[in-house]
Amino acid sequence: GLKVQRLPGVELVESLLQDSPTTGLKWAILGSSQTTLEALPEALKKRLGSFHPPVYLRNGFFKPEEVPAILAEINAAQPDVLFVALGVPKQEHFIAQWRRELNAPLLMGVGGSFDVLSGQLKRAPVWMQKMHLEWFYRLLQQPSRWRRMLALPKFVLKVTFPQT
């Protein structure tokens, strides 16, 4: 019976980064493409004005044997928040598997948030956001993701009927 306000990940990330000069937030990204990571600083500068730069950036294309070195690099950077942008469900599995090895107080799966913030992808129009159709807009921009979208009904069933 509680009404919950919707807070998309991209908006939460943007708010945290916008407040970073005031809060001193040290942030890091694991994931996204190299193209997105390279476009991000200039795009954030235009979008936010000032922000604390990330203490660590690493694209999401790595081999399992590279994970121990990546974990060590992240821990050495000492971020307050690690944004994991590996896509669903890979980012959730990564966080679940490695959260005890990581010293960052907050680990947050952010999907394609940095693709939007870097200008690589456009955010859905407001009317689609209000109707909870951002996923569909993303599919229209990237039709190659259609197979991944087949997991959505399975997810809804698992959340609705967790015992099955």
C-alpha positions in Angstrom: 0.0 0.0 0.0 3.0 2.3 -0.1 3.6 4.6 -3.0 7.2 4.6 -4.0 8.8 7.2 -6.2 10.6 5.9 -9.2 14.3 6.7 -9.3 16.1 5.5 -12.4 19.7 4.6 -12.0 20.9 7.2 -14.5 19.3 9.9 -12.4 20.8 8.7 -9.2 24.3 8.4 -10.8 23.9 11.9 -12.2 22.8 13.3 -8.9 25.7 11.7 -7.0 28.3 13.0 -9.6 26.7 16.5 -9.6 27.1 16.7 -5.8 30.6 15.2 -5.8 32.4 18.6 -5.5 30.4 19.3 -2.3 30.4 15.8 -0.8 33.9 14.8 -1.9 32.6 11.6 -3.3 35.3 9.4 -4.8 33.8 7.3 -7.5 35.0 4.6 -9.9 33.5 2.8 -12.9 34.0 -0.8 -13.9 32.3 -1.5 -17.2 30.9 0.3 -20.2 32.8 0.4 -23.5 36.1 2.2 -23.9 34.4 4.6 -26.3 31.9 5.5 -23.5 34.6 6.0 -20.9 36.6 8.3 -23.3 33.6 10.4 -24.1 32.4 10.6 -20.5 34.6 13.5 -19.0 33.7 16.0 -21.7 30.0 15.0 -21.7 29.9 15.3 -17.9 31.6 18.7 -18.0 28.9 20.0 -20.4 26.1 18.3 -18.4 27.2 19.1 -14.8 29.7 21.9 -15.0 32.0 20.7 -12.2 32.3 17.2 -10.8 35.0 15.2 -9.1 36.8 13.1 -11.7 36.7 9.3 -11.2 39.5 7.7 -9.2 39.3 4.6 -11.4 38.0 3.7 -14.8 38.1 0.3 -16.5 36.0 -0.9 -19.4 33.9 -4.0 -19.1 35.8 -6.2 -21.5 38.1 -8.4 -19.4 38.9 -12.0 -18.9 38.2 -13.9 -15.7 41.9 -14.3 -15.0 42.2 -10.5 -15.0 39.7 -10.1 -12.1 42.2 -10.3 -9.2 44.3 -7.5 -10.7 41.2 -5.4 -11.3 40.0 -5.9 -7.7 43.5 -4.8 -6.5 43.4 -1.7 -8.7 39.9 -0.7 -7.5 40.9 -1.2 -3.8 44.1 0.8 -4.3 42.0 3.7 -5.8 39.8 3.7 -2.6 36.5 4.8 -4.2 33.5 5.5 -2.0 31.2 4.1 -4.7 32.0 1.6 -7.5 29.5 1.9 -10.4 29.4 -1.5 -12.1 28.2 -1.1 -15.7 28.5 -4.6 -17.1 24.8 -5.0 -18.0 22.2 -7.2 -16.4 22.7 -9.8 -15.0 26.5 -9.8 -15.4 26.9 -6.7 -13.1 24.7 -8.3 -10.4 26.7 -11.5 -10.5 30.0 -9.6 -10.4 28.9 -7.6 -7.4 27.6 -10.7 -5.6 30.7 -12.7 -6.3 33.3 -10.0 -5.4 31.6 -7.7 -2.9 33.6 -9.1 0.1 36.9 -8.6 -1.8 36.1 -4.9 -2.6 36.6 -2.2 -0.1 34.2 0.3 -1.7 31.3 1.0 0.8 28.8 1.1 -2.1 28.7 -1.1 -5.1 26.0 -0.1 -7.6 24.9 -1.9 -10.8 24.1 0.9 -13.3 23.6 -0.9 -16.6 23.8 1.6 -19.5 23.7 4.8 -17.3 27.1 5.9 -18.5 26.1 5.3 -22.1 23.4 7.9 -21.6 25.5 10.3 -19.5 28.3 10.2 -22.1 25.9 10.9 -25.0 26.5 7.6 -26.6 22.8 6.8 -26.2 19.7 9.0 -25.8 17.4 8.8 -22.9 13.8 7.9 -23.6 11.3 10.8 -24.0 9.6 11.8 -20.8 6.3 10.2 -21.8 8.1 6.8 -22.2 9.8 7.3 -18.9 6.5 7.9 -17.1 5.0 4.8 -18.7 8.1 2.7 -17.7 9.0 2.0 -21.3 12.7 3.1 -21.2 13.7 -0.5 -21.8 11.7 -0.4 -25.0 13.3 2.8 -26.2 16.7 1.3 -25.5 15.7 -1.7 -27.6 14.7 0.6 -30.5 18.2 2.2 -30.3 20.0 -1.1 -30.1 17.9 -3.8 -31.8 20.7 -6.3 -31.3 19.6 -6.5 -27.6 16.4 -8.3 -28.4 17.6 -11.6 -27.1 18.5 -10.0 -23.8 15.0 -8.6 -23.5 13.6 -12.1 -23.5 14.8 -12.4 -19.9 12.4 -9.6 -18.7 9.3 -11.8 -18.4 11.3 -14.4 -16.5 12.5 -11.7 -14.1 8.9 -10.5 -13.5 7.8 -14.0 -12.8 10.6 -14.6 -10.4 9.9 -11.4 -8.5 6.2 -12.0 -8.5 6.4 -15.7 -7.6 9.7 -16.2 -5.8 8.9 -19.8 -4.7 8.6 -21.1 -8.2 
